[in-house]
Amino acid sequence: MVFDRLKNANQYFSLGEGITKALQYLSQTDFTNLEPGKYEIDGENIFALVQTYNTKPFSAGKWEAHKKYIDIQYIFLGKEKMGFTESTKVIVMEEYDEEKDYAIYKGEGNFLIADEGHFAIFFPSDVHMPSMAINIPKEVKKVVVKVKSELTISSKQSSVETVDKSLEEFKVADEIKPTEVTDIEQPHE
């Protein structure tokens, strides 16, 4: 999981091409007059869901996780609580539905407050509970960008290959012994 302000989005471009495209879309789009609905960014690989809703009380919340898509949830207007937890702290209430791309869980977790300008990235391993009211339900305008998981995984593999190559170069550099310096002028006392 990643949680930050959109102004820092470029710090997360290394997470893959799909996440980079999604964060660039969020940074470059004015959502002020954009109607709720689905907006394609890269076909079914990356798309945005613009939503306007009232946050809900904790009793109505459900823990969820996805497999096909990574969620990037951006608060454009308003604020809400977002929950996150580990899979070991929840039990399955509804098995994974491939068509809807989610499983529903029950359990415990932690919450943070997402104000206007904040975004969270929930990977398939991140069980999360979005859209929670802070005290009382209030209206929120949120954009959820869905990024196919495989776009990020392949990018991570190429990043790992780059890191491995860099480590090999570092090992080679580490084996080079410094030359002995004999003409060092001693300080005067």
GIZI-V688891 format. One record per pair of residues at least 6 apart in sequence whose ideal C-beta (glycine too) atoms are under 6 Angstrom apart, sorted by sequence separation. I is the first residue (numbers start at 1). GAP is how many residues later the second one is. D is the distance in Angstrom with one decimal. If there is no record, write none. Layout:
BEGIN
I	GAP	D
I	GAP	D
END
This chain:
BEGIN
41	6	5.7
122	6	4.7
13	7	4.4
40	7	5.1
96	7	4.1
38	9	5.9
39	9	4.4
94	10	3.9
38	11	5.7
93	11	4.8
93	12	5.9
37	13	5.9
92	13	5.9
93	13	4.9
9	14	4.0
36	14	5.1
36	15	5.7
90	15	3.8
91	15	5.6
25	16	5.1
34	16	5.4
36	16	5.2
90	17	3.1
9	18	5.4
89	18	4.9
89	19	5.4
6	20	6.0
105	22	5.7
22	24	5.7
85	24	2.9
21	25	5.6
55	25	4.7
84	25	5.8
124	25	5.6
83	26	4.7
63	27	5.3
18	28	5.7
83	28	4.8
81	30	4.6
82	30	5.9
69	32	5.8
81	32	5.9
82	32	5.1
68	33	4.6
80	34	5.7
66	35	5.0
66	36	5.4
79	36	4.5
90	37	5.5
64	38	4.8
65	38	5.6
82	38	5.6
75	39	4.8
64	40	5.8
87	40	5.7
75	41	5.6
62	42	5.1
63	42	3.9
85	42	5.0
75	43	5.3
84	44	5.1
31	45	4.6
74	45	4.3
83	46	3.4
72	47	5.9
73	47	5.0
26	48	5.1
82	48	5.2
72	49	5.2
22	50	5.1
71	51	4.3
80	51	5.8
81	51	3.8
80	52	5.8
70	53	5.5
81	53	5.7
67	57	5.2
73	57	5.8
66	58	5.8
78	60	5.9
80	60	5.3
78	61	5.8
65	62	4.7
78	62	3.7
63	64	5.1
77	64	4.0
76	65	4.6
63	66	5.1
75	67	5.6
76	67	5.9
61	68	4.8
74	69	4.7
61	71	5.4
73	71	5.1
71	73	5.8
72	73	4.3
56	75	5.8
55	76	5.6
57	76	5.6
69	77	4.1
70	77	4.5
55	78	3.9
70	79	5.7
55	82	5.0
1	83	5.3
54	83	4.4
55	83	5.8
54	85	5.6
55	85	5.7
52	89	5.0
51	91	5.0
50	93	5.4
48	95	5.4
49	95	4.6
48	97	4.9
47	99	5.6
46	101	5.2
45	103	4.8
6	111	5.4
5	112	5.2
31	112	6.0
5	113	5.8
6	113	5.5
3	117	4.8
2	119	4.0
1	121	5.9
22	123	4.1
1	125	4.6
22	125	5.2
19	128	5.9
18	129	4.0
18	133	3.3
19	133	5.8
18	134	5.2
16	136	3.7
17	138	5.2
16	139	3.1
END
